[in-house]
Amino acid sequence: MHMFDQILDLPAHPLIIHAAVVFTPLLVLLSIAYVVLPAFRRRLDWALVVAAIAAPAAVFAAKESGEALEARLFKGQIPPPVVEHSSFANPLLYTTLGLGVVALVLVYLTRPHREPGTAPAGSARAVSLVLSVVTVVLALVVAYYVFRAGDSGARAVWAY
């Protein structure tokens, strides 16, 4: 038995995906807000750090539980809608993990510069700008994959 297979004799995947459905879009929104609303960074940083850790963990658990459910239900003969749904698992995991890491680095690099009377050095400002752009781009990619994974999963379930 796979550790992500069941929770209290229920399939784990439908239960676990709720964490990914909450934390992943939250990571996307907080990441973009952190970049475009620098005046609110002090209020957003703790939530962004939590989301940057929770979202990749939730997506990983959803991916693993989905693989366990797929193996138990289909035993190698996987219907095309399920194949399509599962094809989004790895891209979603890798991009969410990347966004989480970039967001954590961005929080780390920008935090000291918010102290009164200090300003970021030129190179730190340039790095923060590059990380800000990468953060927004990754957030948009994650938003795409979380939508596609969720939509294809719903279609796979409700098509039967």
Secondary structure, 3 states (H helix, E strand, C coil): CCCCCEECCEEHHHHHHHHHHHHHHHHHHHHHHHHHCHHHHHHHHHHHHHHHHHHHHHHHHHHHHHHHHHHHHHCCCCCHHHHHHHCCHHHHHHHHHHHHHHHHHHHHHHCHHHCCCCCCCHHHHHHHHHHHHHHHHHHHHHHHHHHHHHHHHHHHHHCC
